[in-house]
């Protein structure tokens, strides 16, 4: 599992959902759900996304926006339209004065808004998890990013429009996978731009030596890796790997490996009831004591304390 895939692992355990939103102007929705990641694909009409801090961004049919929480934002037909609806944590919906909508905007299977054939139609996917592995990628994203249909023509749109309104066995799994594909392809397109500030480890994945090493440690963190073993796998000397890895990633290979293992452990502590011993062996530590010592040194708390704390919101 690499960090791009790891970004999307949490939704299976912690919740992800997708809806079709249909509106007629004037319309505006204030989003205060604090979700770490929300993707908005405009299928029909025009829309504006206004972040809490920053300029409004216009979307046209085929354009996509990704909002990185927890900062609120507003989506509407015009930046000046006052919100009629507020989306709160837990997918609760209310009027701006706090009154509950009580399902008044439900339009059928995963469809919400004014009317099913509204002049503006958006597909909205929301991930509700927060984790250390995915955070490595989230931290590299701006609060709001957009891709135009000209830069990123998505072949998934017709399939998503067809599948989102179905109510058949296994439908949530189908939509989960399609949403993952949508986000991964969008992020690839975003980071492929010459001006993109992709994280160093992401850029390094394209290097024939360092990319191979990154994939090895990410896919098999429990293996007793050494610099010598990784260098042999990559077909270079230990010294050459050390120089090249540090130069491209910004930290030594064993430091990266330790960080990756502890990120996996941190997520496993919150996502499962597995014992510390089981988690330790799964992420490459010989004992619960060894993991606990390393974990406290890096995170400042014991694994047990970390497990009992709510996940902090990423700024």
Secondary structure, 3 states (H helix, E strand, C coil): CCHHHHCCCCHHHHCEEEEEEEECCCCEEEEECCCCEEEEEEEECEEEEEECCCCCEEEECCCEEEEECCCCEEEECCCCCCCCEEEEHHHEEECCCCCECCCCCEEECCEEECCCCCCEEEEEEEECCCCHHHHHHHCCCCCEEEECCCCCCCCCHHHHHHHCCCCCCCHHHHHHHHHHHHHHHHHHHHHCCCCCCCCHHHHHCCCCCHHHHHHHHHHCCCCCCCHHHHHHHHCCCHHHHHHHHHHHHCCCHHHHHHHHHHHHHHHHHHHCCCCHHHHHHHHCCCCHHHHHHHHHHHHCCCHHHHHHCCCCCCC
